[in-house]
Amino acid sequence: MRPRLRDDLGSLSAYLAPQIEAPIRLNTNESAHPLPPAFADDLAAAVRGIEFHRYPDREAKDLRAALAAHTGHSAEGIWVANGSNEVIQQLCLAYAGPGRKVLLFDPTYSMHSLIPRMVGAELAREPLPPGFWLETEGAVDAVERHDPAIVFVCSPNNPTGNAQSLEVVDALCGAAPLVLVDEAYIEFGGETAQPLLERHENLVVVRTFSKAFSLAAARLGYCLCAPALLEDLARVRLPYHLSSLTQAAGLAALRHLGEAEAILTTIAARRDRLFERLDRMPGVQPSRSQANFVLFRTDVEARALWEALLRRGILVRDVSNYPMLERCLRVTAGTDEEIDAFIEALPDCFEEVVP
């Protein structure tokens, strides 16, 4: 007999980010630059010292201490897990679940709608206002109408690229039991919500090593929060959930922070250049971004344009199925050569798909 899937998961689709082989991959917002060879050598030396017959440090004390030095937030209020997605999942396991709601503002990161449903929570969705900027009065009103256990704010927002104001986050913290600010792209731009932690114990700031640290393969994320919340998160984690390998990778990345920060400056400049070149192109409406990608809308069908680019070896992300993003694609700020190839191919692709 085939086991029966939970009834509430029947309409849930798996997370899909097409991993299609292409010469130019600009679809997953990865860093175009690996960390330098010195990082690989440092990590290799650390791996040789791991006692693989022993379980990892369950509390990841060294990694949390290094993150405390990096962020200026106390290690007693830092939680680490396998990517920011696992941090979000553990927060939902602890504070959402059956009989509780999670509120998010569309369009936003697709996992923000999937993870709450995975844990049995009800999803409440509100549209972002025009321009994708949250307004304080409307955001607080949404909390009062839906009475959520958790409110998600993505800043800078994926896939729109804009960061939200701290005024809105501050107001949400005064209205909701828990506010989760996903700052996966904060190193590229925007104002972090971290200063609000001083007066809001119901605020959690979630970050990742995947983007700014060029460490997507390691799957490492963390959050900053009030120390009291760590006791609740410990209730829902799996035993020894963060491997010694992942902890070693995170520590090595933090030791090479200077190299990562230099790469950030380059990526931000390329993102702005990508926006400017798209903005000069007829029939293209890009959105100003504070992340490492640019969202743009055109007058043609997005899937057809995506396919035309792929035929030329350029893979971008079709986000036209997101709420409010009809005819939209998202492109990562890659290398100068990748950006040039994308921009040069776009006019020919338009000619190919226009009826």
C-alpha positions in Angstrom: 0.0 0.0 0.0 1.1 3.5 -0.7 1.2 5.8 2.4 -1.4 8.5 2.4 -0.1 12.1 2.2 -1.4 14.5 4.8 -4.7 16.1 3.4 -3.4 19.6 3.9 -0.3 18.9 1.7 -2.2 17.7 -1.3 -2.1 21.1 -3.0 1.5 21.9 -2.0 4.0 22.0 -4.7 7.7 21.3 -4.1 10.2 24.3 -4.3 11.5 24.5 -7.8 14.4 26.5 -9.0 15.3 25.0 -12.4 18.8 23.6 -12.4 19.3 23.5 -16.1 22.7 23.3 -17.5 23.6 26.5 -19.3 26.8 28.4 -20.0 25.5 31.5 -18.2 23.5 30.8 -15.0 21.8 33.9 -13.7 18.8 32.4 -12.1 19.5 31.5 -8.5 21.2 34.6 -7.1 24.4 32.8 -6.3 27.6 34.8 -6.0 29.5 34.9 -9.3 32.7 34.7 -7.4 34.1 31.8 -5.3 36.0 32.7 -2.2 39.8 32.9 -2.8 42.1 29.8 -2.8 43.3 30.8 0.6 39.8 30.1 1.9 39.9 26.6 0.4 43.3 25.9 1.9 42.1 27.2 5.3 39.0 25.0 5.2 40.9 21.9 4.0 43.2 22.3 7.0 40.2 22.6 9.3 38.5 19.5 7.8 41.7 17.5 8.4 41.3 18.3 12.1 37.7 17.2 12.5 37.1 14.1 14.6 34.6 12.4 12.3 33.9 9.6 14.7 32.5 12.2 17.2 29.3 14.2 17.0 29.6 17.9 16.2 29.4 20.6 18.8 25.7 20.6 19.4 25.7 24.3 20.4 28.1 25.4 17.7 29.8 27.6 20.3 32.8 28.6 18.2 30.7 29.6 15.2 28.3 31.5 17.3 31.1 33.4 19.0 32.6 34.3 15.6 29.2 35.5 14.5 28.8 37.6 17.6 32.2 39.3 16.8 31.0 39.8 13.2 27.5 41.1 14.0 28.0 42.8 17.4 25.0 40.7 18.7 25.5 38.5 21.8 26.2 34.8 21.1 23.4 34.0 23.6 21.0 35.4 21.0 22.4 33.8 17.9 21.0 30.5 16.4 22.6 28.6 13.5 21.2 26.0 11.2 21.4 24.4 7.8 20.6 27.5 5.7 18.2 30.3 6.5 15.4 28.1 5.3 16.0 25.7 8.3 16.1 28.6 10.6 12.7 29.7 9.3 11.3 26.2 9.5 12.4 25.9 13.1 10.8 29.2 14.0 7.6 28.0 12.4 7.8 24.7 14.2 8.2 26.5 17.5 5.7 29.4 17.1 3.3 28.5 14.2 1.8 25.0 13.4 -1.9 23.8 13.4 -4.4 26.3 14.5 -2.1 29.3 14.0 -1.5 31.7 11.1 1.5 33.1 9.3 1.1 36.4 7.5 3.2 37.3 4.5 3.1 40.1 1.9 3.1 39.2 -1.8 5.1 39.0 -3.9 7.9 37.5 -1.8 10.3 34.5 -1.4 8.4 31.4 -2.3 9.6 29.4 0.7 7.8 31.8 2.9 4.5 30.3 1.7 5.7 26.7 1.6 7.4 26.4 5.1 4.4 27.4 7.2 2.2 25.0 5.3 4.7 22.2 5.8 4.3 22.6 9.5 0.5 22.7 9.3 0.0 26.5 9.8 -2.6 28.5 8.0 -1.3 31.1 5.5 -2.6 34.6 5.3 -1.5 36.7 2.3 -1.7 40.4 1.7 -0.5 42.2 -1.5 2.3 44.7 -1.2 1.3 48.2 -2.2 2.3 49.6 -5.6 6.1 49.8 -5.8 6.3 46.9 -3.4 6.8 49.2 -0.4 5.0 48.2 2.9 3.0 51.1 4.4 2.8 51.2 8.2 -0.9 51.7 8.6 -1.8 49.0 6.0 0.7 46.5 7.5 -0.6 46.9 11.0 -4.2 46.7 9.8 -3.3 43.3 8.2 -2.0 42.0 11.5 -5.2 43.1 13.3 -7.4 41.5 10.7 -5.6 38.2 10.5 -4.2 37.8 14.0 -1.1 35.8 12.9 1.4 34.1 15.2 4.2 35.2 12.9 4.6 38.0 10.4 7.2 37.5 7.6 9.0 40.5 6.1 11.6 40.0 3.4 14.1 42.9 3.2 15.6 43.3 0.7 12.7 41.4 -0.8 13.1 38.5 -3.2 12.2 38.8 -6.1 11.5 42.5 -6.1 14.8 43.6 -4.7 13.7 46.5 -2.5 14.3 46.8 1.3 11.5 47.8 3.7 11.7 50.7 6.2 12.5 50.1 9.8 9.5 52.2 10.7 7.2 49.5 9.3 9.1 46.7 11.0 9.0 48.6 14.3 5.3 49.1 14.0 4.8 45.4 13.2 6.7 44.4 16.3 4.3 46.4 18.3 1.3 44.6 16.8 2.3 41.0 16.2 3.5 38.2 18.5 6.6 37.5 16.4 8.1 39.3 13.4 10.6 37.5 11.2 12.7 39.7 9.0 14.5 37.7 6.3 17.7 39.6 5.5 19.3 37.1 3.1 20.4 40.0 0.9 21.1 42.7 3.5 24.8 42.8 2.8 24.0 44.2 -0.7 21.9 47.1 0.5 19.0 48.3 2.7 18.9 49.0 6.4 19.1 46.1 8.8 16.5 45.6 11.4 19.1 44.5 13.9 19.0 47.8 16.0 15.3 47.1 16.7 16.3 43.9 18.6 17.3 46.2 21.6 13.6 47.0 22.3 11.7 44.1 20.7 12.1 40.6 22.1 9.5 39.4 19.5 11.8 40.2 16.5 14.0 37.7 14.7 16.5 38.8 12.0 17.4 35.9 9.7 20.5 35.8 7.5 22.5 33.4 5.3 26.0 32.6 4.3 24.9 31.6 0.8 24.9 35.0 -0.9 27.3 37.5 0.6 29.7 34.9 1.8 29.8 32.9 -1.5 29.0 29.8 0.5 25.8 28.5 -1.1 27.1 24.9 -1.2 27.6 24.8 2.6 24.0 25.4 3.5 24.5 27.7 6.5 22.2 30.3 8.0 21.7 32.0 11.3 19.4 34.4 13.1 19.7 37.2 15.7 17.1 37.3 18.4 16.4 37.6 22.1 18.3 34.9 24.1 15.1 33.5 25.5 14.0 32.3 22.1 16.9 29.9 21.8 15.4 27.7 24.4 12.3 27.4 22.3 14.2 26.7 19.1 16.2 24.0 20.9 12.9 22.1 21.4 12.3 21.6 17.7 15.8 21.0 16.3 17.1 17.6 15.4 20.0 16.2 17.5 23.4 17.6 16.4 21.6 19.3 13.5 24.6 21.3 12.2 27.5 19.2 11.0 31.1 19.8 11.9 31.8 20.3 8.2 29.3 23.1 8.0 30.5 24.7 11.2 34.1 24.6 9.8 33.0 26.2 6.6 31.3 29.0 8.4 34.3 29.7 10.6 36.6 29.7 7.6 34.3 32.1 5.7 34.3 34.5 8.7 38.1 34.4 8.8 38.1 35.5 5.2 35.6 38.3 5.7 37.7 40.9 4.1 37.8 39.1 0.8 34.0 38.5 0.9 33.4 42.2 1.5 35.5 43.2 -1.4 33.4 40.9 -3.6 30.2 42.6 -2.3 31.3 46.0 -3.5 31.9 44.6 -7.0 28.6 42.8 -7.1 26.6 45.9 -6.0 28.3 48.0 -8.7 27.4 45.3 -11.3 23.8 45.2 -10.1 23.5 49.0 -10.6 25.1 48.7 -14.0 22.7 45.9 -14.9 19.7 48.1 -13.9 20.9 51.1 -15.8 21.4 49.1 -19.0 18.0 47.5 -18.7 16.4 50.9 -17.9 17.8 52.3 -21.2 16.3 49.4 -23.2 12.9 50.1 -24.9 10.0 47.9 -23.7 11.8 47.0 -20.4 10.8 48.2 -17.0 13.4 47.2 -14.3 12.9 47.6 -10.6 15.6 49.4 -8.6 17.2 46.7 -6.4 19.1 46.6 -3.1 19.9 42.9 -3.5 22.2 41.1 -6.0 19.6 40.8 -8.8 17.3 42.9 -10.8 13.6 42.2 -11.5 12.3 43.5 -14.8 9.0 43.5 -16.6 8.4 43.5 -20.4 5.5 43.7 -22.8 6.0 40.1 -24.0 5.1 36.8 -22.5 7.7 36.0 -19.8 8.0 32.2 -20.5 8.7 32.8 -24.2 11.4 35.3 -23.4 12.9 33.0 -20.8 13.0 30.2 -23.4 14.6 32.5 -26.1 17.3 33.4 -23.6 17.9 29.8 -22.7 18.3 28.9 -26.4 21.2 31.3 -26.3 22.7 29.7 -23.3 21.5 32.2 -20.7 19.4 31.0 -17.8 17.4 33.6 -15.8 14.4 33.1 -13.5 10.9 33.3 -14.7 8.9 34.8 -11.9 5.7 35.6 -13.9 3.7 33.1 -11.8 4.2 35.2 -8.6 1.4 37.5 -7.5 1.6 40.9 -9.2 4.6 39.9 -11.4 3.0 39.1 -14.8 5.5 39.3 -17.6 8.4 39.5 -15.1 11.9 37.9 -15.1 14.6 38.1 -12.5 18.3 38.2 -13.4 21.3 37.8 -11.1 24.1 40.3 -11.2 26.8 38.0 -12.5 30.2 38.8 -14.0 30.7 41.7 -16.4 31.0 39.2 -19.2 27.7 37.5 -18.2 25.9 40.8 -17.9 27.2 41.9 -21.3 26.1 38.6 -22.9 22.6 38.9 -21.3 22.1 42.5 -22.4 23.3 41.9 -25.9 21.0 38.8 -26.3 17.9 40.5 -25.1 16.9 42.6 -28.2 17.2 39.5 -30.4 15.1 37.6 -28.0 12.4 40.3 -28.1 12.3 40.1 -31.9 12.0 36.3 -31.7 9.0 36.2 -29.4 7.1 39.3 -30.5 4.1 38.0 -32.6 
